[in-house]
Amino acid sequence: AASEMDYRPSRMAVVAKYAEVFIREFFDQNPLSHVGIVTMKDGISHRLTEIGGSPESQIKALMGKLECSGEPSLQNALELVHGYLDQVPSYGHKEVLFLYSALNTCDPGDIMETIAKCKKSKIRCSVIGLAAEIFICKYLCEETGGSYTVALDEVLKYALCVYLSLFSYCEDK
């Protein structure tokens, strides 16, 4: 789905461009925060970067690994990030933002149990969809207190900006 040409020049190129802008802006607004990047392809989730505070290392890793293939597994991605974020102390803010290009998820087990586990661990999950509204993504966001947006055409930049302002607002509370 990321190789689709409905965004110019491709979904992957547009996502990469706006992800770079988002990472830079995120660290400008939240200099003490940390970010890690996880990718999904062929039903497997991969940790692209360690959780860290350097925007340059995150962007460099992201730009060096732009490839897509197969079906994503939202459950595997949630399990992976749960493993990392469950180690964060209770006073830390644990949040995941999915830039989701597919219309489905190919999961090995019960994703509802995984969502419940994330909710129990107070991991807030938000999704910016790039194709259409998907029930499981909306359910994930509702259960964990996140936000769900579908960015049609090239509204992705705006959706990321809105998400960033929501994140900053939550941090102030």
DOKEKE-346353 format. One record per residue: residue in one letter; x, y, z of N, C-alpha, C in turn; residue number from 1. Coordinates in pm, 1 decimal, padded with zeros to 6 digits. Each point is the difference from the previous one (the first is absolute). Last residue first. Example, Ala and Ser with C-alpha at 12.3 -4.5 7.8 and 13.67 -1.06 7.14 Angstrom:
// DOKEKE-346353
+--------+----------+----------+----------+----------+----------+----------+----------+----------+----------+-----+
: residu :      n.X :      n.Y :      n.Z :     ca.X :     ca.Y :     ca.Z :      c.X :      c.Y :      c.Z : num :
+--------+----------+----------+----------+----------+----------+----------+----------+----------+----------+-----+
:      S :  01285.0 : -00225.0 :  00708.0 :  00082.0 :  00119.0 :  00006.0 : -00077.0 :  00109.0 :  00073.0 :   2 :
:      A :  00029.0 : -00572.0 : -00007.0 : -00089.0 :  00119.0 :  00000.0 :  00090.0 :  00120.0 :  00000.0 :   1 :
+--------+----------+----------+----------+----------+----------+----------+----------+----------+----------+-----+
This chain:
// DOKEKE-346353
+--------+----------+----------+----------+----------+----------+----------+----------+----------+----------+-----+
: residu :      n.X :      n.Y :      n.Z :     ca.X :     ca.Y :     ca.Z :      c.X :      c.Y :      c.Z : num :
+--------+----------+----------+----------+----------+----------+----------+----------+----------+----------+-----+
:      K : -00066.8 :  01906.0 :  03049.6 : -00101.2 : -00035.1 :  00100.9 :  00060.1 : -00080.5 :  00112.1 : 173 :
:      D :  00238.7 :  00137.7 : -00400.8 : -00017.8 :  00110.7 :  00092.4 : -00094.2 : -00034.9 :  00114.5 : 172 :
:      E :  00081.4 : -00302.0 : -00362.5 :  00118.4 :  00009.3 :  00083.7 : -00015.5 :  00109.5 :  00105.1 : 171 :
:      C : -00330.9 : -00057.5 : -00332.9 : -00006.2 : -00106.7 :  00100.4 :  00118.4 :  00007.8 :  00095.2 : 170 :
:      Y : -00008.2 :  00295.9 : -00365.4 : -00107.3 :  00033.9 :  00092.3 : -00007.4 : -00104.0 :  00111.9 : 169 :
:      S :  00292.4 : -00081.7 : -00353.5 :  00052.3 :  00106.6 :  00084.9 : -00103.4 :  00040.7 :  00104.2 : 168 :
:      F : -00135.6 : -00310.6 : -00321.3 :  00100.6 : -00060.0 :  00087.3 :  00053.6 :  00105.0 :  00096.6 : 167 :
:      L : -00296.4 :  00143.1 : -00333.9 : -00070.6 : -00079.0 :  00101.4 :  00098.2 : -00060.3 :  00099.1 : 166 :
:      S :  00178.5 :  00226.8 : -00367.6 : -00060.8 :  00096.2 :  00092.1 : -00079.1 : -00072.8 :  00109.1 : 165 :
:      L :  00188.2 : -00263.1 : -00338.3 :  00106.3 :  00059.8 :  00079.4 : -00057.7 :  00100.6 :  00099.2 : 164 :
:      Y : -00293.1 : -00192.9 : -00313.2 :  00042.4 : -00098.7 :  00099.1 :  00105.2 :  00060.0 :  00092.6 : 163 :
:      V : -00133.2 :  00260.4 : -00361.5 : -00108.4 : -00008.6 :  00098.2 :  00038.6 : -00098.0 :  00110.1 : 162 :
:      C :  00291.7 :  00027.3 : -00359.8 :  00004.6 :  00123.5 :  00078.7 : -00107.5 : -00000.2 :  00107.8 : 161 :
:      L :  00002.7 : -00352.6 : -00309.5 :  00114.3 : -00011.6 :  00091.0 :  00011.8 :  00123.9 :  00088.2 : 160 :
:      A : -00328.4 :  00005.3 : -00334.2 : -00035.1 : -00099.3 :  00102.0 :  00113.3 : -00017.8 :  00100.8 : 159 :
:      Y :  00075.6 :  00276.9 : -00377.8 : -00093.8 :  00062.6 :  00092.9 : -00035.0 : -00096.1 :  00114.0 : 158 :
:      K :  00262.3 : -00171.1 : -00345.8 :  00075.6 :  00101.8 :  00074.0 : -00089.2 :  00065.9 :  00104.8 : 157 :
:      L : -00201.9 : -00305.1 : -00299.6 :  00083.2 : -00064.9 :  00101.3 :  00075.9 :  00102.3 :  00083.5 : 156 :
:      V : -00299.5 :  00043.4 : -00393.0 : -00037.5 :  00063.9 :  00125.3 :  00084.5 : -00057.8 :  00114.3 : 155 :
:      E : -00040.9 : -00078.4 : -00510.7 :  00122.2 :  00038.1 :  00070.1 : -00029.7 :  00079.1 :  00126.4 : 154 :
:      D : -00341.6 : -00366.3 : -00181.9 :  00082.7 :  00085.4 : -00085.0 :  00125.7 :  00037.8 :  00077.2 : 153 :
:      L : -00309.2 : -00167.5 :  00349.7 : -00018.1 : -00024.9 : -00142.6 :  00077.1 :  00105.0 : -00079.6 : 152 :
:      A :  00001.2 : -00203.0 :  00510.6 :  00055.8 :  00109.6 : -00078.9 : -00011.9 : -00034.7 : -00147.4 : 151 :
:      V : -00241.0 : -00139.8 :  00491.3 :  00031.8 : -00051.5 : -00132.8 :  00042.1 :  00119.5 : -00083.5 : 150 :
:      T : -00002.2 : -00107.9 :  00558.7 : -00024.5 :  00089.2 : -00112.5 :  00030.2 : -00075.0 : -00127.5 : 149 :
:      Y : -00047.4 : -00049.8 :  00579.8 :  00000.7 : -00069.6 : -00128.3 : -00040.8 :  00097.4 : -00109.1 : 148 :
:      S :  00210.2 : -00024.3 :  00553.3 : -00081.5 :  00064.9 : -00102.8 :  00015.1 : -00076.0 : -00131.3 : 147 :
:      G :  00033.1 : -00178.3 :  00544.8 :  00071.0 :  00068.9 : -00107.1 : -00094.7 :  00068.3 : -00096.3 : 146 :
:      G : -00074.2 : -00300.5 :  00400.8 : -00006.2 :  00145.2 :  00019.3 :  00074.7 :  00079.8 : -00104.6 : 145 :
:      T : -00087.7 : -00492.6 :  00042.9 :  00122.6 :  00047.5 :  00065.1 :  00002.4 :  00151.3 :  00019.5 : 144 :
:      E : -00372.5 : -00234.8 : -00212.4 :  00031.4 : -00075.8 :  00121.6 :  00118.5 :  00058.0 :  00076.3 : 143 :
:      E : -00128.5 :  00185.1 : -00425.3 : -00104.3 :  00022.3 :  00100.8 :  00035.6 : -00066.9 :  00132.1 : 142 :
:      C :  00282.6 : -00078.0 : -00370.4 :  00010.4 :  00138.3 :  00047.2 : -00102.4 :  00030.0 :  00109.2 : 141 :
:      L : -00017.9 : -00423.1 : -00210.6 :  00126.1 :  00014.4 :  00073.1 :  00011.0 :  00139.6 :  00060.4 : 140 :
:      Y : -00358.5 : -00081.1 : -00293.3 : -00020.2 : -00065.9 :  00129.0 :  00124.5 :  00015.0 :  00088.1 : 139 :
:      K :  00028.8 :  00148.6 : -00443.1 : -00087.4 :  00088.8 :  00076.7 : -00022.9 : -00056.4 :  00139.9 : 138 :
:      C :  00236.2 : -00268.8 : -00297.1 :  00079.9 :  00118.4 :  00033.8 : -00081.7 :  00097.4 :  00084.7 : 137 :
:      I : -00215.6 : -00381.2 : -00172.1 :  00093.5 : -00038.4 :  00106.1 :  00088.4 :  00117.0 :  00041.5 : 136 :
:      F : -00318.8 :  00058.4 : -00364.7 : -00061.1 : -00021.4 :  00131.1 :  00104.0 : -00025.3 :  00108.2 : 135 :
:      I :  00095.9 :  00302.0 : -00426.7 :  00004.3 : -00143.4 :  00026.8 : -00049.2 : -00021.2 :  00142.8 : 134 :
:      E :  00002.3 :  00400.8 : -00424.6 : -00019.3 : -00033.6 :  00140.4 : -00009.2 : -00151.2 :  00015.6 : 133 :
:      A :  00295.3 :  00181.5 : -00400.5 : -00140.9 :  00008.8 :  00038.3 : -00010.7 : -00033.9 :  00147.9 : 132 :
:      A :  00432.4 :  00124.5 : -00218.5 : -00085.4 : -00056.3 : -00104.7 : -00147.9 :  00019.9 :  00032.2 : 131 :
:      L :  00391.7 :  00109.4 :  00278.8 :  00028.2 :  00061.3 : -00129.8 : -00091.1 : -00050.7 : -00109.9 : 130 :
:      G :  00009.7 :  00078.7 :  00580.8 : -00018.6 : -00091.3 : -00112.2 :  00021.1 :  00073.1 : -00131.1 : 129 :
:      I :  00154.6 :  00060.1 :  00525.2 : -00032.8 :  00080.9 : -00116.9 : -00004.0 : -00097.5 : -00116.0 : 128 :
:      V : -00036.2 : -00066.5 :  00564.8 :  00020.9 : -00047.5 : -00136.7 : -00034.9 :  00111.4 : -00097.5 : 127 :
:      S :  00137.2 : -00117.9 :  00566.0 : -00068.8 :  00082.4 : -00098.5 :  00035.8 : -00050.2 : -00138.2 : 126 :
:      C :  00027.6 : -00157.8 :  00561.2 :  00026.1 : -00029.1 : -00141.1 : -00085.3 :  00089.6 : -00088.7 : 125 :
:      R :  00209.8 : -00058.8 :  00539.9 : -00097.0 :  00069.5 : -00085.8 :  00039.1 : -00021.9 : -00145.5 : 124 :
:      I :  00085.6 : -00272.5 :  00472.8 :  00066.8 :  00039.0 : -00124.3 : -00107.1 :  00058.5 : -00090.9 : 123 :
:      K : -00028.2 : -00210.8 :  00462.7 : -00016.3 :  00143.9 : -00024.3 :  00084.6 :  00048.7 : -00117.0 : 122 :
:      S : -00084.7 : -00459.7 :  00173.6 :  00132.6 :  00059.6 :  00020.7 :  00000.8 :  00150.3 : -00024.4 : 121 :
:      K : -00395.9 : -00249.9 : -00073.9 :  00036.2 : -00023.7 :  00139.7 :  00134.4 :  00063.9 :  00033.8 : 120 :
:      K : -00140.9 :  00006.7 : -00449.3 : -00085.2 :  00087.7 :  00081.0 :  00036.7 : -00012.6 :  00147.6 : 119 :
:      C :  00206.0 : -00292.8 : -00299.7 :  00052.2 :  00136.0 : -00017.7 : -00078.8 :  00099.3 :  00085.1 : 118 :
:      K : -00156.3 : -00441.1 : -00010.1 :  00128.9 :  00004.3 :  00069.9 :  00062.4 :  00139.4 : -00009.9 : 117 :
:      A : -00391.6 : -00088.5 : -00244.3 : -00030.8 :  00007.2 :  00143.5 :  00128.4 :  00010.0 :  00082.5 : 116 :
:      I :  00045.3 : -00073.2 : -00460.2 : -00048.7 :  00136.3 :  00024.1 : -00031.2 :  00018.8 :  00148.4 : 115 :
:      T :  00114.1 : -00429.7 : -00136.0 :  00117.4 :  00086.8 : -00007.3 : -00039.5 :  00144.9 :  00025.7 : 114 :
:      E : -00340.7 : -00320.3 : -00031.0 :  00077.8 : -00021.8 :  00122.7 :  00120.9 :  00092.3 :  00004.2 : 113 :
:      M : -00252.7 : -00001.4 : -00392.5 : -00077.5 :  00063.4 :  00107.7 :  00070.4 : -00016.9 :  00134.6 : 112 :
:      I :  00158.5 : -00214.5 : -00397.1 :  00044.2 :  00139.4 :  00012.6 : -00075.4 :  00072.4 :  00111.3 : 111 :
:      D :  00119.4 : -00525.5 : -00089.3 : -00113.5 :  00084.5 :  00036.7 :  00047.1 :  00142.7 :  00025.3 : 110 :
:      G :  00301.3 : -00295.7 : -00325.8 : -00080.4 : -00038.9 :  00115.7 : -00115.4 :  00095.2 :  00022.3 : 109 :
:      P :  00328.5 :  00036.8 : -00361.4 :  00013.9 : -00141.4 :  00033.8 : -00090.3 : -00046.2 :  00114.0 : 108 :
:      D : -00075.3 :  00402.7 : -00397.0 :  00047.9 : -00025.3 :  00135.4 :  00003.1 : -00148.3 :  00034.0 : 107 :
:      C : -00046.3 :  00399.5 : -00391.7 :  00014.2 : -00145.6 : -00006.9 :  00064.6 : -00046.2 :  00131.0 : 106 :
:      T : -00305.7 :  00445.4 : -00203.5 :  00110.9 : -00042.4 :  00084.0 : -00000.3 : -00152.4 :  00001.8 : 105 :
:      N : -00194.8 :  00434.5 : -00346.4 : -00023.1 : -00117.4 :  00083.5 :  00119.0 : -00021.3 :  00092.1 : 104 :
:      L : -00019.1 :  00338.1 : -00335.9 : -00143.8 : -00009.1 :  00025.2 : -00034.7 : -00119.0 :  00088.5 : 103 :
:      A :  00476.8 :  00324.4 : -00035.9 : -00073.9 : -00117.6 : -00047.7 : -00149.3 :  00009.8 :  00031.1 : 102 :
:      S :  00355.1 :  00317.6 :  00137.6 : -00033.4 :  00011.7 : -00141.4 : -00089.8 : -00112.3 : -00051.0 : 101 :
:      Y :  00162.3 :  00288.5 :  00473.9 : -00049.1 : -00129.1 : -00048.1 : -00054.1 :  00010.9 : -00141.3 : 100 :
:      L :  00298.3 :  00211.9 :  00421.7 : -00031.9 :  00052.1 : -00132.4 : -00034.9 : -00123.9 : -00079.9 :  99 :
:      F :  00005.7 :  00077.1 :  00554.2 :  00009.7 : -00084.8 : -00119.0 : -00033.8 :  00083.6 : -00122.6 :  98 :
:      L :  00175.7 :  00092.4 :  00530.4 : -00069.1 :  00055.8 : -00116.0 :  00025.2 : -00092.3 : -00117.9 :  97 :
:      V :  00023.7 : -00014.0 :  00579.4 :  00037.3 : -00057.0 : -00129.6 : -00082.2 :  00070.8 : -00107.1 :  96 :
:      E :  00167.7 :  00068.4 :  00561.5 : -00090.0 :  00024.7 : -00112.0 :  00058.0 : -00057.2 : -00128.3 :  95 :
:      K :  00062.5 :  00095.2 :  00569.2 :  00020.7 : -00106.9 : -00097.7 : -00100.8 :  00016.4 : -00112.7 :  94 :
:      H :  00249.8 :  00288.3 :  00435.3 : -00110.6 :  00000.8 : -00096.8 :  00031.2 : -00102.9 : -00107.8 :  93 :
:      G :  00169.5 :  00001.8 :  00538.7 :  00031.3 :  00033.0 : -00139.3 : -00123.4 : -00008.1 : -00088.3 :  92 :
:      Y :  00019.8 : -00124.3 :  00468.0 : -00011.0 :  00145.3 : -00015.8 :  00033.2 :  00044.7 : -00142.7 :  91 :
:      S :  00035.6 : -00460.7 :  00138.0 : -00140.7 :  00041.3 : -00002.8 : -00016.8 :  00150.9 : -00016.0 :  90 :
:      P :  00438.9 : -00249.5 : -00205.7 : -00061.5 :  00019.3 :  00131.9 : -00141.2 :  00057.7 : -00010.7 :  89 :
:      V :  00210.0 : -00312.7 : -00383.5 :  00001.0 :  00141.8 :  00036.2 : -00067.8 :  00015.5 :  00135.7 :  88 :
:      Q :  00018.7 : -00416.1 : -00240.9 :  00115.0 :  00024.4 :  00087.1 :  00008.8 :  00145.7 :  00046.8 :  87 :
:      D : -00319.7 : -00161.6 : -00316.7 : -00037.4 : -00051.3 :  00131.1 :  00112.5 :  00022.3 :  00101.3 :  86 :
:      L :  00046.4 :  00100.4 : -00468.9 : -00060.0 :  00105.4 :  00081.5 : -00044.2 : -00048.2 :  00137.1 :  85 :
:      Y :  00198.5 : -00304.6 : -00324.2 :  00090.3 :  00113.2 :  00026.6 : -00059.6 :  00097.0 :  00101.0 :  84 :
:      G : -00260.5 : -00371.9 : -00140.4 :  00121.6 : -00049.4 :  00064.2 :  00098.2 :  00110.5 :  00034.5 :  83 :
:      H : -00384.5 :  00100.5 : -00252.9 : -00035.7 : -00026.4 :  00139.7 :  00122.7 : -00048.9 :  00076.7 :  82 :
:      V :  00035.3 :  00057.7 : -00463.6 :  00008.8 :  00127.0 :  00073.0 : -00040.7 : -00017.7 :  00146.2 :  81 :
:      L : -00029.2 : -00385.3 : -00273.0 :  00137.4 :  00050.4 :  00000.9 :  00010.6 :  00128.9 :  00080.6 :  80 :
:      E : -00427.9 : -00185.8 : -00074.0 :  00078.1 : -00084.9 :  00091.7 :  00143.3 :  00051.9 :  00013.0 :  79 :
:      L : -00278.0 :  00209.9 : -00316.1 : -00041.0 :  00033.1 :  00136.7 :  00077.2 : -00081.7 :  00102.8 :  78 :
:      A :  00067.6 : -00101.2 : -00452.9 :  00055.8 :  00132.0 :  00031.0 : -00035.5 :  00041.1 :  00142.5 :  77 :
:      N : -00187.5 : -00397.0 : -00164.7 :  00143.9 : -00016.8 :  00022.1 :  00066.7 :  00132.7 :  00034.4 :  76 :
:      Q : -00457.2 :  00014.2 : -00115.7 :  00020.4 : -00069.8 :  00127.1 :  00148.8 : -00017.2 :  00029.7 :  75 :
:      L : -00134.2 :  00176.7 : -00415.2 : -00017.9 :  00098.5 :  00105.8 :  00024.6 : -00064.4 :  00136.3 :  74 :
:      S :  00179.6 : -00133.2 : -00489.0 : -00066.6 : -00061.0 :  00114.8 : -00004.2 :  00103.2 :  00111.4 :  73 :
:      P :  00040.6 :  00007.9 : -00584.4 :  00043.7 :  00039.3 :  00134.1 : -00072.1 : -00082.8 :  00106.3 :  72 :
:      E :  00134.7 : -00154.6 : -00521.4 : -00106.7 :  00050.3 :  00086.4 :  00057.4 :  00043.6 :  00134.4 :  71 :
:      G :  00302.4 : -00004.8 : -00469.2 : -00088.6 : -00087.0 :  00076.6 : -00104.4 :  00072.5 :  00081.5 :  70 :
:      S :  00413.7 :  00292.9 : -00130.7 : -00039.6 : -00126.4 : -00062.5 : -00094.9 : -00074.0 :  00093.2 :  69 :
:      C :  00351.0 :  00479.3 : -00073.4 : -00127.3 : -00056.0 :  00044.4 : -00026.0 : -00130.2 : -00074.0 :  68 :
:      E :  00403.9 :  00409.8 :  00146.8 : -00041.6 : -00112.0 : -00083.5 : -00131.2 : -00054.6 :  00054.5 :  67 :
:      L :  00404.6 :  00361.4 :  00135.3 : -00132.0 :  00019.5 : -00059.9 : -00030.7 : -00113.5 : -00096.0 :  66 :
:      K :  00391.5 :  00130.6 :  00321.1 : -00074.6 : -00126.3 : -00003.3 : -00140.2 :  00015.3 : -00056.9 :  65 :
:      G :  00330.7 :  00360.0 :  00080.6 :  00081.5 : -00108.8 : -00053.3 : -00075.5 : -00130.3 : -00018.9 :  64 :
:      M : -00188.3 :  00398.8 :  00197.7 :  00025.0 :  00023.6 : -00142.6 :  00081.5 : -00112.7 : -00063.2 :  63 :
:      L : -00088.1 : -00014.5 :  00469.2 : -00125.5 : -00004.5 : -00074.7 :  00024.9 :  00013.5 : -00149.5 :  62 :
:      A :  00363.3 :  00052.9 :  00298.9 : -00043.6 : -00140.5 : -00006.9 : -00126.2 : -00013.5 : -00083.8 :  61 :
:      K :  00154.3 :  00435.4 :  00081.9 :  00097.2 : -00072.3 : -00083.5 : -00041.7 : -00146.1 : -00016.5 :  60 :
:      I : -00248.7 :  00269.2 :  00295.6 : -00026.1 :  00035.0 : -00139.8 :  00093.2 : -00075.8 : -00093.2 :  59 :
:      Q :  00066.2 : -00047.8 :  00465.5 : -00129.9 : -00056.2 : -00037.5 : -00027.6 :  00022.7 : -00148.5 :  58 :
:      S :  00382.9 :  00196.5 :  00189.6 :  00018.2 : -00145.0 : -00014.0 : -00131.2 : -00067.7 : -00040.1 :  57 :
:      E : -00009.9 :  00466.5 :  00082.9 :  00080.7 : -00030.6 : -00118.7 :  00018.6 : -00150.3 : -00019.0 :  56 :
:      P : -00222.4 :  00183.5 :  00388.2 : -00082.0 :  00000.5 : -00121.3 :  00079.3 : -00040.1 : -00124.1 :  55 :
:      S :  00073.6 : -00142.0 :  00522.5 :  00067.7 :  00067.6 : -00110.6 : -00086.7 : -00002.0 : -00125.6 :  54 :
:      G : -00069.4 : -00216.4 :  00451.5 : -00029.7 :  00142.5 : -00002.9 :  00067.2 :  00076.7 : -00111.0 :  53 :
:      G : -00192.4 : -00546.8 :  00067.2 :  00107.4 :  00093.6 :  00028.5 : -00042.4 :  00144.2 : -00018.6 :  52 :
:      I : -00117.9 : -00571.5 : -00049.9 : -00061.1 :  00120.9 :  00053.6 :  00113.1 :  00092.4 :  00042.3 :  51 :
:      E :  00102.2 : -00331.6 : -00397.8 : -00018.4 : -00005.3 :  00144.5 : -00072.3 :  00127.3 :  00043.0 :  50 :
:      T : -00072.1 : -00182.3 : -00500.4 :  00092.4 :  00074.7 :  00085.6 : -00030.6 : -00029.5 :  00146.3 :  49 :
:      L : -00213.2 : -00255.8 : -00334.4 :  00091.8 :  00070.5 : -00088.5 :  00102.7 :  00077.8 :  00080.3 :  48 :
:      R : -00307.6 : -00445.5 :  00088.8 :  00045.4 :  00120.0 :  00069.0 :  00104.5 :  00065.4 : -00089.5 :  47 :
:      H : -00415.1 : -00320.3 : -00165.9 :  00144.9 :  00015.4 :  00014.4 :  00029.5 :  00128.0 :  00076.9 :  46 :
:      S : -00423.3 : -00387.6 : -00116.1 :  00036.8 :  00134.6 :  00042.7 :  00149.3 :  00003.0 :  00026.7 :  45 :
:      I : -00329.4 : -00321.0 : -00339.0 :  00097.7 :  00007.9 :  00108.8 :  00025.9 :  00146.5 :  00033.0 :  44 :
:      G : -00270.6 : -00170.4 : -00371.5 : -00057.6 : -00055.6 :  00121.7 :  00089.7 :  00007.3 :  00122.0 :  43 :
:      D :  00113.2 :  00194.3 : -00434.4 : -00002.8 : -00146.1 : -00008.4 : -00050.3 : -00065.7 :  00128.8 :  42 :
:      K :  00115.6 :  00480.3 :  00106.9 : -00006.3 : -00053.9 : -00136.3 :  00005.1 : -00151.2 :  00006.6 :  41 :
:      M :  00033.6 :  00493.1 :  00318.1 : -00077.3 : -00123.2 : -00017.1 :  00006.1 : -00039.9 : -00146.3 :  40 :
:      T :  00304.5 :  00322.3 :  00387.3 : -00061.9 : -00017.6 : -00131.3 : -00074.0 : -00133.3 : -00003.2 :  39 :
:      V :  00190.5 :  00392.0 :  00383.3 : -00028.8 : -00140.3 : -00029.4 : -00065.7 : -00005.3 : -00137.0 :  38 :
:      I :  00304.1 :  00367.7 :  00333.7 : -00075.6 : -00027.5 : -00122.0 : -00010.6 : -00150.3 : -00021.0 :  37 :
:      G :  00067.5 :  00389.2 :  00430.8 :  00050.9 : -00119.5 : -00066.8 : -00087.5 : -00027.2 : -00120.7 :  36 :
:      V :  00123.7 :  00428.8 :  00381.1 : -00078.8 : -00058.2 : -00108.3 :  00069.5 : -00126.3 : -00048.0 :  35 :
:      H : -00018.0 :  00391.3 :  00446.8 :  00068.9 : -00103.1 : -00076.9 : -00096.3 : -00059.6 : -00101.4 :  34 :
:      S :  00058.3 :  00501.7 :  00308.2 : -00070.4 : -00123.2 : -00036.7 :  00088.8 : -00095.2 : -00078.3 :  33 :
:      L :  00085.8 :  00462.5 :  00157.5 :  00040.7 : -00106.0 :  00092.7 : -00063.4 : -00134.4 : -00032.1 :  32 :
:      P : -00093.8 :  00414.5 : -00249.6 :  00143.3 : -00032.0 : -00007.7 :  00046.7 : -00112.1 :  00093.0 :  31 :
:      N : -00444.2 :  00188.8 : -00242.4 :  00016.7 : -00091.4 :  00113.8 :  00146.3 : -00044.5 :  00008.6 :  30 :
:      Q : -00148.3 :  00303.7 : -00341.2 : -00101.3 :  00028.1 :  00101.6 :  00017.8 : -00082.3 :  00127.4 :  29 :
:      D :  00293.2 : -00063.0 : -00370.2 :  00004.1 :  00143.8 :  00030.3 : -00096.4 :  00033.2 :  00113.0 :  28 :
:      F : -00000.4 : -00437.3 : -00171.2 :  00113.7 :  00024.3 :  00088.7 :  00017.5 :  00148.3 :  00031.1 :  27 :
:      F : -00345.7 : -00121.2 : -00299.5 : -00023.7 : -00065.6 :  00128.4 :  00113.9 :  00029.5 :  00097.1 :  26 :
:      E :  00043.9 :  00139.8 : -00447.2 : -00091.2 :  00086.0 :  00075.3 : -00028.1 : -00058.6 :  00138.4 :  25 :
:      R :  00260.2 : -00260.2 : -00297.0 :  00070.5 :  00124.7 :  00034.0 : -00087.2 :  00090.3 :  00087.8 :  24 :
:      I : -00199.6 : -00391.1 : -00166.4 :  00104.3 : -00032.8 :  00098.3 :  00074.3 :  00126.2 :  00042.5 :  23 :
:      F : -00322.6 :  00043.0 : -00346.2 : -00061.4 : -00028.2 :  00129.7 :  00106.2 : -00026.5 :  00107.1 :  22 :
:      V :  00139.1 :  00049.5 : -00447.8 : -00046.2 :  00128.7 :  00053.6 : -00057.9 : -00019.0 :  00140.2 :  21 :
:      E :  00114.9 : -00391.0 : -00226.2 :  00120.7 :  00077.3 :  00032.3 : -00037.6 :  00134.3 :  00062.2 :  20 :
:      A : -00345.4 : -00262.2 : -00165.3 :  00053.1 : -00059.9 :  00123.2 :  00126.2 :  00074.0 :  00043.3 :  19 :
:      Y : -00196.1 :  00111.4 : -00412.4 : -00070.6 :  00058.6 :  00113.6 :  00041.9 : -00061.7 :  00133.0 :  18 :
:      K :  00199.4 : -00168.3 : -00397.2 :  00021.2 :  00145.2 :  00004.4 : -00065.9 :  00060.6 :  00123.3 :  17 :
:      A : -00075.0 : -00457.3 : -00091.3 :  00137.7 :  00024.5 :  00043.9 :  00026.7 :  00149.4 :  00015.8 :  16 :
:      V : -00415.3 : -00132.0 : -00180.9 :  00008.6 : -00034.5 :  00142.1 :  00140.0 :  00029.4 :  00053.2 :  15 :
:      V : -00064.1 :  00050.6 : -00459.6 : -00072.1 :  00104.8 :  00073.1 :  00007.5 : -00026.3 :  00150.5 :  14 :
:      A :  00182.5 : -00326.3 : -00285.8 :  00078.8 :  00123.3 : -00007.5 : -00065.6 :  00112.6 :  00079.9 :  13 :
:      M : -00233.2 : -00412.4 : -00040.1 :  00121.1 : -00016.4 :  00079.9 :  00082.9 :  00128.4 :  00002.6 :  12 :
:      R : -00384.8 : -00025.0 : -00278.2 : -00034.4 :  00009.5 :  00142.4 :  00125.2 : -00003.7 :  00086.0 :  11 :
:      S :  00083.6 :  00187.4 : -00479.8 : -00056.6 : -00125.7 :  00050.7 : -00035.8 :  00020.6 :  00147.0 :  10 :
:      P :  00128.4 :  00374.4 : -00268.6 :  00016.5 : -00102.0 : -00102.7 : -00048.7 : -00138.7 :  00042.7 :   9 :
:      R : -00317.6 :  00252.2 :  00119.3 :  00107.9 :  00020.1 : -00097.3 :  00129.8 :  00032.4 :  00070.4 :   8 :
:      Y : -00470.9 : -00304.4 :  00109.0 :  00075.6 :  00116.1 :  00044.7 :  00114.0 :  00015.0 : -00099.1 :   7 :
:      D : -00255.8 : -00350.0 : -00094.5 : -00103.9 :  00100.2 :  00021.7 :  00055.3 :  00127.4 :  00062.6 :   6 :
:      M :  00211.9 : -00443.5 : -00141.8 :  00035.8 :  00127.9 : -00060.2 : -00108.1 :  00106.8 :  00020.2 :   5 :
:      E :  00194.9 : -00473.0 :  00281.9 : -00106.3 :  00058.7 : -00081.8 :  00040.1 :  00139.2 : -00047.0 :   4 :
:      S :  00241.7 : -00299.8 :  00308.2 :  00053.6 :  00028.4 : -00133.2 : -00105.5 :  00059.1 : -00093.6 :   3 :
:      A : -00090.7 : -00147.1 :  00449.9 :  00085.5 :  00118.3 :  00005.2 :  00058.2 :  00035.6 : -00135.5 :   2 :
:      A : -00265.5 : -00394.2 :  00066.2 : -00081.7 :  00119.7 :  00000.0 :  00085.9 :  00125.9 :  00000.0 :   1 :
+--------+----------+----------+----------+----------+----------+----------+----------+----------+----------+-----+
